[in-house]
Amino acid sequence: YQLYCPVTKVLHGPFKPDCTQDDPILTGCYGLPSPGDPNPPWGLPLCDPLHEVLLTFPKQEGFQEESEAADPNNLLVQPEDIYAMLVGDSIFLSLDVQVPEETPSPRIENVFRVRLMDESKLTLDGKLNEFGGEVRDMPRVEGFKLWWTRAMPDAIITVAVEFTFNTTIPRELEDPEQRLQVIQIMAPEGLKMAVRRPKDVMHLAPSSNLAVTVWNWTGTMPRGLWFGLDEKKNVTGRFHYAFPVLLPGQEELPYNNLWRVHICADSPFCTVELLSVPMPGFFFGEEPTEQLSQEAFDALMGSHAMCQAHPALLAILPSLLSLPLMFPLSGHMPR
């Protein structure tokens, strides 16, 4: 795996930490062969220089002024004056990750490690055996993007999901028990699909070769939306669809604020899941950063469902395949 700075999003926590891959505390590779080495020494494990990052939590601007105003004589020291996070706090963040071609082997190599350090960079605690999942070589997807109009409490907005199959899946080569039939979009807990009729779901990539034949929704599973694929056509091209979503109240956005794309061989329960990809969600008032493609903008503007959206606010947020990291603290995290 390759990890990339900066932190793409903090879904829960005090603030976005600084991220670096150039610090003496990082272990590095110390002469071990890299995955691209054409003639690696026998018996030595492969090591990618980008396999680790260091996250630091510096004092925020204005913190010192607030502390002095509350205690002008500096007589009282509060835990929050020393620690970035207190006992019981947690942080939930995402980083961009380059996934390897195949699952690291042996299993002990397919593990993520998180260490908690003090201001002197001495380890206080850690989780050293968070095993990674299986790397699937089929289907292969990339370029996951989440788009939304202005997010306000208790409002119906338009959300879009985009990704690309970067390798064609020939139907004749599929395992009959694992034929890609359904793409399921699952909203975070508390959000609901507000689809009432088929034309509420908008196809934003009319030039794509991806053969979606039908989409479905149900009130018994209000967070889900299912897209059925033509089983007679090879799976290739770009998925890009928009749909209305009902947001929760002001204080009701979930802690686990992740959208998920499930690629399945069945529906609606996706009992045979081929791939699952999480995407960090958005907050109330958060604005996307990039514009829609001209094709997607034209498709959206031409839809009857645009009466519920705000054209001046259309934008798109790129979100490369991100790895959400979540761990509770059993002790203080020094600044």
VENURCOR-V340184 format. One record per backbone hydrogen bond with DSSP energy under -0.5 kcal/mol. CO is the residue of the C=O (numbers start at 1). NH is the residue of the N-H. If there is no record, write none. Layout:
co: {CO,CO}
nh: {NH,NH}
//
This chain:
co: {2,4,9,9,12,18,20,23,29,33,34,37,41,48,50,54,56,56,60,62,63,64,65,66,67,71,76,78,78,79,79,82,85,86,89,91,92,92,93,94,94,95,96,97,98,106,106,107,109,110,112,114,115,116,116,118,122,125,127,129,130,134,139,140,140,142,144,145,146,147,150,151,152,155,155,157,158,159,160,161,162,163,164,164,165,168,169,170,171,175,176,179,181,182,182,183,184,184,185,185,186,188,189,192,197,198,200,202,202,205,210,211,211,214,216,218,219,221,222,223,225,226,226,227,228,228,229,230,234,235,237,238,239,240,240,241,242,243,244,245,245,246,248,249,255,256,257,259,260,260,261,261,262,262,263,263,264,264,271,272,272,275,277,278,279,283,290,293,294,295,296,297,298,300,303,304,305,306,309,310,311,316,316,317,321,322,323,325,327,329,332,333,333}
nh: {98,96,11,94,92,56,54,26,32,47,37,40,44,51,3,20,18,58,63,66,67,68,69,70,71,74,78,81,82,82,83,335,333,89,329,327,11,12,325,8,9,323,4,99,2,109,110,110,111,132,130,127,117,124,125,121,118,116,114,131,112,136,141,166,167,164,319,162,317,160,152,285,155,157,247,245,149,243,147,241,145,239,142,166,237,170,235,173,174,178,179,181,229,184,264,227,186,262,187,225,260,191,254,246,200,201,202,204,242,208,212,213,230,228,226,221,222,224,193,187,185,216,228,183,213,214,231,233,236,169,165,240,163,204,205,161,202,159,194,157,247,192,154,252,257,258,281,279,186,262,263,277,184,264,274,275,181,182,273,265,274,263,261,322,259,286,316,297,298,299,300,301,302,303,306,307,308,309,311,313,314,290,318,146,97,324,95,93,91,88,334,84,85}
//
